[in-house]
Amino acid sequence: MGQRVIQVDAFTRTPYRGNPAAVCVLDSAADEVWMQNVAREMNLSETAFLFPEQNGYRLRWFGPNEEVDLCGHATLASAHVLWEDRMEPPDREITFFTRSGILSARKQDDWIMLNFPSEPASELPIPPALAEAFGVELRYFGENRVDCIVEVESEEALCSLKPDFGKLQKFSARGFMVTSRSSSPEYDYISRFFAPGRGVNEDPATGSSHCCLGPFWQQRLHKNEFMAYQASLRGGVAKIRVLEDRVNIGGQAVTVLKGELLY
């Protein structure tokens, strides 16, 4: 019998929305070359591989080209699979051991709440080449250890962005979070995420971005809890709570495919 693989749409409760991730629950550690080949075959932004370790699970995320240090939507998808397939009781908090330390997931009604590290950005002068790449006026520019964050004037400006991906690829950051306040009372802030250097021009719903976006909007809106929308073509919804040095990232998920790897 081959290895089961499950595809989950994360940060949505509607099939074919949010961000798709593949999940492989293993019995034990797998060969890295095999995991990378599977991720390349699945051709999604991330494929999650996890196996039992101590009182939780060792979790690793692979994109089509490389292993990544932190991924929100594939962690959400992994927790969803463990509960949906009854590998874990619904009242148990799940612990994940990862390259970014210990992460956890717990159920809250029909939401899954992830506990991730806070990754605030440091403000820097706005590079003229970056403003040129986005083609709009930038109100703020900052960096954390992996990504850049950019604020634009309005939701309208954000939604109409058509970045020059060739120019963005010249920057060394993993990705670019572009954000603004929401014009809808349903959400506090909105965002889009571009990572052309990793082969993902625009990511549909980026959980890890809220490790930076949450603290950013905490300083500006002077509160700790937010509803956030990622304004990609597929769209993604997240419920955010900023703690002292952690960020709770809530999302919903739906399984869309179950299959079997034969090799």
ZADO-1210 file (C-alpha; in nm, 4 decimals, padded with zeros to 6 digits):
<atoms>
<atom x="00.0000" y="00.0000" z="00.0000" code="MET" pos="1"/>
<atom x="00.1332" y="00.3449" z="-00.0900" code="GLY" pos="2"/>
<atom x="00.1539" y="00.6674" z="00.1062" code="GLN" pos="3"/>
<atom x="-00.1704" y="00.8603" z="00.1517" code="ARG" pos="4"/>
<atom x="-00.1673" y="01.2227" z="00.0413" code="VAL" pos="5"/>
<atom x="-00.4459" y="01.4673" z="00.1206" code="ILE" pos="6"/>
<atom x="-00.4996" y="01.8070" z="-00.0373" code="GLN" pos="7"/>
<atom x="-00.6579" y="02.0729" z="00.1815" code="VAL" pos="8"/>
<atom x="-00.7691" y="02.4260" z="00.1040" code="ASP" pos="9"/>
<atom x="-00.6617" y="02.6380" z="00.4024" code="ALA" pos="10"/>
<atom x="-00.7865" y="02.9734" z="00.5327" code="PHE" pos="11"/>
<atom x="-01.1278" y="02.9127" z="00.3804" code="THR" pos="12"/>
<atom x="-01.4399" y="02.7078" z="00.4427" code="ARG" pos="13"/>
<atom x="-01.5249" y="02.6967" z="00.0715" code="THR" pos="14"/>
<atom x="-01.3657" y="02.4387" z="-00.1626" code="PRO" pos="15"/>
<atom x="-01.1294" y="02.5777" z="-00.4268" code="TYR" pos="16"/>
<atom x="-01.0705" y="02.8948" z="-00.2299" code="ARG" pos="17"/>
<atom x="-00.7925" y="02.9810" z="00.0163" code="GLY" pos="18"/>
<atom x="-00.4497" y="02.8229" z="-00.0237" code="ASN" pos="19"/>
<atom x="-00.4091" y="02.4547" z="-00.1202" code="PRO" pos="20"/>
<atom x="-00.1540" y="02.2398" z="00.0609" code="ALA" pos="21"/>
<atom x="-00.0765" y="01.8693" z="00.0369" code="ALA" pos="22"/>
<atom x="-00.0358" y="01.6704" z="00.3596" code="VAL" pos="23"/>
<atom x="00.1462" y="01.3397" z="00.4093" code="CYS" pos="24"/>
<atom x="00.1158" y="01.1838" z="00.7563" code="VAL" pos="25"/>
<atom x="00.4075" y="00.9390" z="00.7846" code="LEU" pos="26"/>
<atom x="00.4820" y="00.6582" z="01.0277" code="ASP" pos="27"/>
<atom x="00.8404" y="00.7771" z="01.0696" code="SER" pos="28"/>
<atom x="01.0998" y="01.0105" z="00.9184" code="ALA" pos="29"/>
<atom x="01.1301" y="00.9958" z="00.5388" code="ALA" pos="30"/>
<atom x="01.4159" y="01.0492" z="00.2988" code="ASP" pos="31"/>
<atom x="01.4639" y="01.4177" z="00.2151" code="GLU" pos="32"/>
<atom x="01.5126" y="01.3537" z="-00.1565" code="VAL" pos="33"/>
<atom x="01.1818" y="01.1639" z="-00.1665" code="TRP" pos="34"/>
<atom x="01.0000" y="01.4447" z="00.0176" code="MET" pos="35"/>
<atom x="01.1397" y="01.7037" z="-00.2221" code="GLN" pos="36"/>
<atom x="01.0382" y="01.4900" z="-00.5210" code="ASN" pos="37"/>
<atom x="00.6857" y="01.4509" z="-00.3846" code="VAL" pos="38"/>
<atom x="00.6579" y="01.8263" z="-00.3264" code="ALA" pos="39"/>
<atom x="00.7741" y="01.8898" z="-00.6816" code="ARG" pos="40"/>
<atom x="00.5177" y="01.6382" z="-00.8093" code="GLU" pos="41"/>
<atom x="00.2347" y="01.7985" z="-00.6086" code="MET" pos="42"/>
<atom x="00.3478" y="02.1394" z="-00.7446" code="ASN" pos="43"/>
<atom x="00.1759" y="02.3373" z="-00.4700" code="LEU" pos="44"/>
<atom x="00.3374" y="02.6206" z="-00.2776" code="SER" pos="45"/>
<atom x="00.3926" y="02.3744" z="00.0111" code="GLU" pos="46"/>
<atom x="00.3576" y="02.0061" z="00.0904" code="THR" pos="47"/>
<atom x="00.3642" y="01.9128" z="00.4593" code="ALA" pos="48"/>
<atom x="00.5264" y="01.5939" z="00.5904" code="PHE" pos="49"/>
<atom x="00.4714" y="01.4948" z="00.9520" code="LEU" pos="50"/>
<atom x="00.5282" y="01.1945" z="01.1764" code="PHE" pos="51"/>
<atom x="00.4782" y="01.1248" z="01.5487" code="PRO" pos="52"/>
<atom x="00.7531" y="01.2513" z="01.7801" code="GLU" pos="53"/>
<atom x="00.7419" y="01.2687" z="02.1599" code="GLN" pos="54"/>
<atom x="00.3892" y="01.3883" z="02.2431" code="ASN" pos="55"/>
<atom x="00.3392" y="01.5643" z="01.9104" code="GLY" pos="56"/>
<atom x="00.4606" y="01.5577" z="01.5516" code="TYR" pos="57"/>
<atom x="00.7752" y="01.6486" z="01.3642" code="ARG" pos="58"/>
<atom x="00.6560" y="01.8759" z="01.0811" code="LEU" pos="59"/>
<atom x="00.8473" y="01.9799" z="00.7702" code="ARG" pos="60"/>
<atom x="00.7322" y="02.1892" z="00.4749" code="TRP" pos="61"/>
<atom x="00.8646" y="02.1564" z="00.1196" code="PHE" pos="62"/>
<atom x="00.7920" y="02.3786" z="-00.1779" code="GLY" pos="63"/>
<atom x="00.8522" y="02.2538" z="-00.5314" code="PRO" pos="64"/>
<atom x="01.2141" y="02.3715" z="-00.5172" code="ASN" pos="65"/>
<atom x="01.3230" y="02.3727" z="-00.1515" code="GLU" pos="66"/>
<atom x="01.2375" y="02.3138" z="00.2120" code="GLU" pos="67"/>
<atom x="01.0986" y="02.6216" z="00.3893" code="VAL" pos="68"/>
<atom x="01.1436" y="02.7415" z="00.7473" code="ASP" pos="69"/>
<atom x="00.7865" y="02.8429" z="00.8291" code="LEU" pos="70"/>
<atom x="00.4498" y="02.7861" z="00.6650" code="CYS" pos="71"/>
<atom x="00.1106" y="02.8745" z="00.8072" code="GLY" pos="72"/>
<atom x="-00.1370" y="02.7280" z="00.5613" code="HIS" pos="73"/>
<atom x="00.0304" y="02.3853" z="00.5457" code="ALA" pos="74"/>
<atom x="00.0407" y="02.3746" z="00.9285" code="THR" pos="75"/>
<atom x="-00.3300" y="02.4574" z="00.9364" code="LEU" pos="76"/>
<atom x="-00.3914" y="02.1855" z="00.6765" code="ALA" pos="77"/>
<atom x="-00.1886" y="01.9325" z="00.8808" code="SER" pos="78"/>
<atom x="-00.3896" y="01.9968" z="01.1968" code="ALA" pos="79"/>
<atom x="-00.7130" y="01.9749" z="00.9966" code="HIS" pos="80"/>
<atom x="-00.6150" y="01.6310" z="00.8618" code="VAL" pos="81"/>
<atom x="-00.5162" y="01.4968" z="01.2057" code="LEU" pos="82"/>
<atom x="-00.8537" y="01.5907" z="01.3502" code="TRP" pos="83"/>
<atom x="-01.0662" y="01.5071" z="01.0460" code="GLU" pos="84"/>
<atom x="-00.9141" y="01.1592" z="01.0138" code="ASP" pos="85"/>
<atom x="-00.9469" y="01.1056" z="01.3911" code="ARG" pos="86"/>
<atom x="-00.5766" y="01.0611" z="01.4476" code="MET" pos="87"/>
<atom x="-00.6154" y="01.3141" z="01.7294" code="GLU" pos="88"/>
<atom x="-00.9161" y="01.3837" z="01.9567" code="PRO" pos="89"/>
<atom x="-01.0832" y="01.7183" z="01.8861" code="PRO" pos="90"/>
<atom x="-01.0182" y="01.8525" z="02.2374" code="ASP" pos="91"/>
<atom x="-00.6410" y="01.7906" z="02.2254" code="ARG" pos="92"/>
<atom x="-00.3968" y="02.0669" z="02.1413" code="GLU" pos="93"/>
<atom x="-00.1476" y="01.9439" z="01.8808" code="ILE" pos="94"/>
<atom x="00.2220" y="02.0226" z="01.9162" code="THR" pos="95"/>
<atom x="00.4469" y="02.0491" z="01.6103" code="PHE" pos="96"/>
<atom x="00.8286" y="02.0433" z="01.6226" code="PHE" pos="97"/>
<atom x="00.9627" y="02.2464" z="01.3307" code="THR" pos="98"/>
<atom x="01.2584" y="02.4425" z="01.1945" code="ARG" pos="99"/>
<atom x="01.0953" y="02.7496" z="01.3494" code="SER" pos="100"/>
<atom x="01.0614" y="02.5975" z="01.6951" code="GLY" pos="101"/>
<atom x="00.7539" y="02.4582" z="01.8667" code="ILE" pos="102"/>
<atom x="00.4200" y="02.5484" z="01.7089" code="LEU" pos="103"/>
<atom x="00.0765" y="02.4386" z="01.8235" code="SER" pos="104"/>
<atom x="-00.2812" y="02.4102" z="01.6986" code="ALA" pos="105"/>
<atom x="-00.6105" y="02.3887" z="01.8847" code="ARG" pos="106"/>
<atom x="-00.9742" y="02.3834" z="01.7813" code="LYS" pos="107"/>
<atom x="-01.2011" y="02.6764" z="01.8646" code="GLN" pos="108"/>
<atom x="-01.5525" y="02.6058" z="01.7408" code="ASP" pos="109"/>
<atom x="-01.5122" y="02.5605" z="01.3627" code="ASP" pos="110"/>
<atom x="-01.1785" y="02.7462" z="01.3554" code="TRP" pos="111"/>
<atom x="-00.8259" y="02.6137" z="01.3967" code="ILE" pos="112"/>
<atom x="-00.6051" y="02.8434" z="01.6029" code="MET" pos="113"/>
<atom x="-00.2302" y="02.8253" z="01.5378" code="LEU" pos="114"/>
<atom x="00.0285" y="02.9572" z="01.7831" code="ASN" pos="115"/>
<atom x="00.3247" y="03.1010" z="01.5909" code="PHE" pos="116"/>
<atom x="00.6262" y="03.3187" z="01.6769" code="PRO" pos="117"/>
<atom x="00.5927" y="03.6934" z="01.6394" code="SER" pos="118"/>
<atom x="00.8113" y="03.8254" z="01.3557" code="GLU" pos="119"/>
<atom x="00.7862" y="04.2075" z="01.3691" code="PRO" pos="120"/>
<atom x="00.9541" y="04.4167" z="01.1031" code="ALA" pos="121"/>
<atom x="01.2080" y="04.6945" z="01.1406" code="SER" pos="122"/>
<atom x="01.1320" y="05.0102" z="00.9433" code="GLU" pos="123"/>
<atom x="01.3806" y="05.1029" z="00.6708" code="LEU" pos="124"/>
<atom x="01.4004" y="05.3749" z="00.4043" code="PRO" pos="125"/>
<atom x="01.1810" y="05.2937" z="00.1067" code="ILE" pos="126"/>
<atom x="01.3995" y="05.1712" z="-00.1819" code="PRO" pos="127"/>
<atom x="01.3135" y="05.3677" z="-00.4984" code="PRO" pos="128"/>
<atom x="01.3504" y="05.0477" z="-00.7014" code="ALA" pos="129"/>
<atom x="01.0812" y="04.8794" z="-00.4904" code="LEU" pos="130"/>
<atom x="00.8345" y="05.1628" z="-00.5428" code="ALA" pos="131"/>
<atom x="00.9097" y="05.1344" z="-00.9133" code="GLU" pos="132"/>
<atom x="00.8472" y="04.7578" z="-00.9067" code="ALA" pos="133"/>
<atom x="00.5050" y="04.8045" z="-00.7452" code="PHE" pos="134"/>
<atom x="00.4143" y="05.1124" z="-00.9480" code="GLY" pos="135"/>
<atom x="00.2397" y="05.2922" z="-00.6586" code="VAL" pos="136"/>
<atom x="00.3335" y="05.5228" z="-00.3750" code="GLU" pos="137"/>
<atom x="00.4552" y="05.3281" z="-00.0710" code="LEU" pos="138"/>
<atom x="00.3748" y="05.4597" z="00.2776" code="ARG" pos="139"/>
<atom x="00.5998" y="05.2215" z="00.4725" code="TYR" pos="140"/>
<atom x="00.8759" y="04.9690" z="00.4130" code="PHE" pos="141"/>
<atom x="01.0219" y="04.7250" z="00.6635" code="GLY" pos="142"/>
<atom x="01.1942" y="04.3881" z="00.6906" code="GLU" pos="143"/>
<atom x="01.1950" y="04.0971" z="00.9316" code="ASN" pos="144"/>
<atom x="01.4263" y="03.7969" z="00.9138" code="ARG" pos="145"/>
<atom x="01.2665" y="03.6531" z="00.5985" code="VAL" pos="146"/>
<atom x="01.0214" y="03.8938" z="00.4328" code="ASP" pos="147"/>
<atom x="00.9554" y="04.2570" z="00.3482" code="CYS" pos="148"/>
<atom x="00.6394" y="04.4445" z="00.4431" code="ILE" pos="149"/>
<atom x="00.5004" y="04.7358" z="00.2438" code="VAL" pos="150"/>
<atom x="00.2029" y="04.9560" z="00.3288" code="GLU" pos="151"/>
<atom x="00.0058" y="05.1263" z="00.0536" code="VAL" pos="152"/>
<atom x="-00.2469" y="05.4061" z="00.0831" code="GLU" pos="153"/>
<atom x="-00.5749" y="05.2186" z="00.0426" code="SER" pos="154"/>
<atom x="-00.7516" y="04.8917" z="-00.0269" code="GLU" pos="155"/>
<atom x="-00.8209" y="05.0160" z="-00.3778" code="GLU" pos="156"/>
<atom x="-00.4494" y="05.0725" z="-00.4390" code="ALA" pos="157"/>
<atom x="-00.3657" y="04.7290" z="-00.2997" code="LEU" pos="158"/>
<atom x="-00.6255" y="04.5403" z="-00.5030" code="CYS" pos="159"/>
<atom x="-00.5237" y="04.7119" z="-00.8269" code="SER" pos="160"/>
<atom x="-00.1510" y="04.6314" z="-00.7891" code="LEU" pos="161"/>
<atom x="00.0214" y="04.4764" z="-01.0884" code="LYS" pos="162"/>
<atom x="00.3814" y="04.4303" z="-00.9719" code="PRO" pos="163"/>
<atom x="00.6761" y="04.3901" z="-01.2039" code="ASP" pos="164"/>
<atom x="00.7846" y="04.0443" z="-01.0887" code="PHE" pos="165"/>
<atom x="01.1133" y="04.0607" z="-01.2745" code="GLY" pos="166"/>
<atom x="01.2102" y="04.3672" z="-01.0706" code="LYS" pos="167"/>
<atom x="01.0911" y="04.2085" z="-00.7447" code="LEU" pos="168"/>
<atom x="01.3129" y="03.9056" z="-00.8090" code="GLN" pos="169"/>
<atom x="01.6191" y="04.1285" z="-00.7783" code="LYS" pos="170"/>
<atom x="01.5536" y="04.1704" z="-00.4041" code="PHE" pos="171"/>
<atom x="01.6863" y="03.9052" z="-00.1652" code="SER" pos="172"/>
<atom x="01.3725" y="03.8746" z="00.0523" code="ALA" pos="173"/>
<atom x="01.1658" y="03.5550" z="00.0453" code="ARG" pos="174"/>
<atom x="00.8505" y="03.7527" z="-00.0188" code="GLY" pos="175"/>
<atom x="00.6704" y="04.0858" z="-00.0022" code="PHE" pos="176"/>
<atom x="00.3678" y="04.1485" z="00.2180" code="MET" pos="177"/>
<atom x="00.1671" y="04.4416" z="00.0848" code="VAL" pos="178"/>
<atom x="-00.1008" y="04.5685" z="00.3204" code="THR" pos="179"/>
<atom x="-00.3518" y="04.8440" z="00.3892" code="SER" pos="180"/>
<atom x="-00.6445" y="04.9137" z="00.6186" code="ARG" pos="181"/>
<atom x="-00.9645" y="04.7523" z="00.4993" code="SER" pos="182"/>
<atom x="-01.2448" y="04.9647" z="00.3626" code="SER" pos="183"/>
<atom x="-01.4938" y="04.6963" z="00.4707" code="SER" pos="184"/>
<atom x="-01.6238" y="04.6847" z="00.8316" code="PRO" pos="185"/>
<atom x="-01.5888" y="04.3057" z="00.8138" code="GLU" pos="186"/>
<atom x="-01.2071" y="04.3226" z="00.8208" code="TYR" pos="187"/>
<atom x="-00.9450" y="04.5316" z="00.9982" code="ASP" pos="188"/>
<atom x="-00.6693" y="04.4975" z="00.7387" code="TYR" pos="189"/>
<atom x="-00.6115" y="04.3333" z="00.4050" code="ILE" pos="190"/>
<atom x="-00.2969" y="04.2093" z="00.2363" code="SER" pos="191"/>
<atom x="-00.1426" y="04.0400" z="-00.0647" code="ARG" pos="192"/>
<atom x="00.1773" y="03.8326" z="-00.0724" code="PHE" pos="193"/>
<atom x="00.4233" y="03.8134" z="-00.3608" code="PHE" pos="194"/>
<atom x="00.7205" y="03.5733" z="-00.3738" code="ALA" pos="195"/>
<atom x="00.8463" y="03.5583" z="-00.7349" code="PRO" pos="196"/>
<atom x="01.1962" y="03.4677" z="-00.6155" code="GLY" pos="197"/>
<atom x="01.0523" y="03.1390" z="-00.4855" code="ARG" pos="198"/>
<atom x="00.8528" y="03.0746" z="-00.8007" code="GLY" pos="199"/>
<atom x="00.5232" y="03.1971" z="-00.6478" code="VAL" pos="200"/>
<atom x="00.4260" y="03.5256" z="-00.8098" code="ASN" pos="201"/>
<atom x="00.1277" y="03.5645" z="-00.5762" code="GLU" pos="202"/>
<atom x="00.0430" y="03.3355" z="-00.2849" code="ASP" pos="203"/>
<atom x="-00.3319" y="03.2867" z="-00.2276" code="PRO" pos="204"/>
<atom x="-00.3356" y="03.2895" z="00.1565" code="ALA" pos="205"/>
<atom x="-00.0159" y="03.3234" z="00.3596" code="THR" pos="206"/>
<atom x="-00.0551" y="03.2301" z="00.7264" code="GLY" pos="207"/>
<atom x="00.3020" y="03.3118" z="00.8265" code="SER" pos="208"/>
<atom x="00.2661" y="03.6698" z="00.6975" code="SER" pos="209"/>
<atom x="00.0429" y="03.7489" z="00.9965" code="HIS" pos="210"/>
<atom x="00.3405" y="03.6915" z="01.2281" code="CYS" pos="211"/>
<atom x="00.4505" y="04.0294" z="01.0925" code="CYS" pos="212"/>
<atom x="00.1206" y="04.1880" z="00.9860" code="LEU" pos="213"/>
<atom x="-00.0382" y="04.1338" z="01.3286" code="GLY" pos="214"/>
<atom x="00.2280" y="04.3309" z="01.5217" code="PRO" pos="215"/>
<atom x="00.2359" y="04.5927" z="01.2433" code="PHE" pos="216"/>
<atom x="-00.1367" y="04.6673" z="01.2730" code="TRP" pos="217"/>
<atom x="-00.1317" y="04.6351" z="01.6522" code="GLN" pos="218"/>
<atom x="00.0903" y="04.9441" z="01.6611" code="GLN" pos="219"/>
<atom x="-00.1335" y="05.1390" z="01.4243" code="ARG" pos="220"/>
<atom x="-00.4820" y="05.0348" z="01.5346" code="LEU" pos="221"/>
<atom x="-00.3967" y="05.0020" z="01.9074" code="HIS" pos="222"/>
<atom x="-00.5681" y="04.6698" z="01.9607" code="LYS" pos="223"/>
<atom x="-00.4668" y="04.3042" z="01.9732" code="ASN" pos="224"/>
<atom x="-00.7370" y="04.1170" z="01.7799" code="GLU" pos="225"/>
<atom x="-00.8099" y="04.1447" z="01.4084" code="PHE" pos="226"/>
<atom x="-01.0004" y="03.9941" z="01.1203" code="MET" pos="227"/>
<atom x="-00.7820" y="03.9910" z="00.8107" code="ALA" pos="228"/>
<atom x="-00.8449" y="03.9225" z="00.4437" code="TYR" pos="229"/>
<atom x="-00.5867" y="03.8260" z="00.1815" code="GLN" pos="230"/>
<atom x="-00.7064" y="03.9799" z="-00.1423" code="ALA" pos="231"/>
<atom x="-00.5773" y="03.7204" z="-00.3881" code="SER" pos="232"/>
<atom x="-00.7832" y="03.5669" z="-00.6676" code="LEU" pos="233"/>
<atom x="-00.8773" y="03.2743" z="-00.4381" code="ARG" pos="234"/>
<atom x="-00.8978" y="03.4868" z="-00.1222" code="GLY" pos="235"/>
<atom x="-00.8203" y="03.3915" z="00.2368" code="GLY" pos="236"/>
<atom x="-00.9613" y="03.4821" z="00.5790" code="VAL" pos="237"/>
<atom x="-00.7681" y="03.4796" z="00.9074" code="ALA" pos="238"/>
<atom x="-00.8507" y="03.5625" z="01.2683" code="LYS" pos="239"/>
<atom x="-00.5484" y="03.7177" z="01.4430" code="ILE" pos="240"/>
<atom x="-00.4599" y="03.7731" z="01.8085" code="ARG" pos="241"/>
<atom x="-00.1256" y="03.9346" z="01.8942" code="VAL" pos="242"/>
<atom x="00.0390" y="03.8193" z="02.2180" code="LEU" pos="243"/>
<atom x="00.3632" y="03.9374" z="02.3793" code="GLU" pos="244"/>
<atom x="00.6039" y="03.7372" z="02.1612" code="ASP" pos="245"/>
<atom x="00.3596" y="03.5073" z="01.9791" code="ARG" pos="246"/>
<atom x="00.0741" y="03.5465" z="01.7342" code="VAL" pos="247"/>
<atom x="-00.2402" y="03.3338" z="01.7257" code="ASN" pos="248"/>
<atom x="-00.3465" y="03.2781" z="01.3643" code="ILE" pos="249"/>
<atom x="-00.6920" y="03.1316" z="01.3140" code="GLY" pos="250"/>
<atom x="-00.8271" y="02.9797" z="00.9974" code="GLY" pos="251"/>
<atom x="-01.0692" y="02.7271" z="00.8571" code="GLN" pos="252"/>
<atom x="-00.9958" y="02.4429" z="00.6159" code="ALA" pos="253"/>
<atom x="-01.1665" y="02.1963" z="00.3841" code="VAL" pos="254"/>
<atom x="-01.0388" y="01.8705" z="00.2321" code="THR" pos="255"/>
<atom x="-01.0719" y="01.8608" z="-00.1480" code="VAL" pos="256"/>
<atom x="-00.8713" y="01.5536" z="-00.2524" code="LEU" pos="257"/>
<atom x="-00.7521" y="01.2216" z="-00.1078" code="LYS" pos="258"/>
<atom x="-00.5107" y="00.9985" z="-00.2966" code="GLY" pos="259"/>
<atom x="-00.2258" y="00.7519" z="-00.2753" code="GLU" pos="260"/>
<atom x="00.1359" y="00.7905" z="-00.3781" code="LEU" pos="261"/>
<atom x="00.2581" y="00.4713" z="-00.5430" code="LEU" pos="262"/>
<atom x="00.6302" y="00.5526" z="-00.5262" code="TYR" pos="263"/>
</atoms>
